[in-house]
């Protein structure tokens, strides 16, 4: 049986609360790269770009979005630092 090929990959966004020197309490939105899709979970510690630095943050929420949404301005999560939420 031929399955239809998916030309539109899944796109996930993560709401992340960064730990930075300014004690920022604002959530930021980051794109989840394809390489992390199978491993990312709420509660994990990740490394994210914030301003001109890489900082640690906690994933608070994950959302799948339409592949037709322009995400070109949304920065990516760099790496999962702690796998256990």
Beta strands, then each sheet from edge to edge (+ up, - down):
strand 1: 11-19
strand 2: 27-32
strand 3: 45-50
strand 4: 53-65
strand 5: 77-82
sheet 1: 2+ 1- 4+ 3- 5+
end
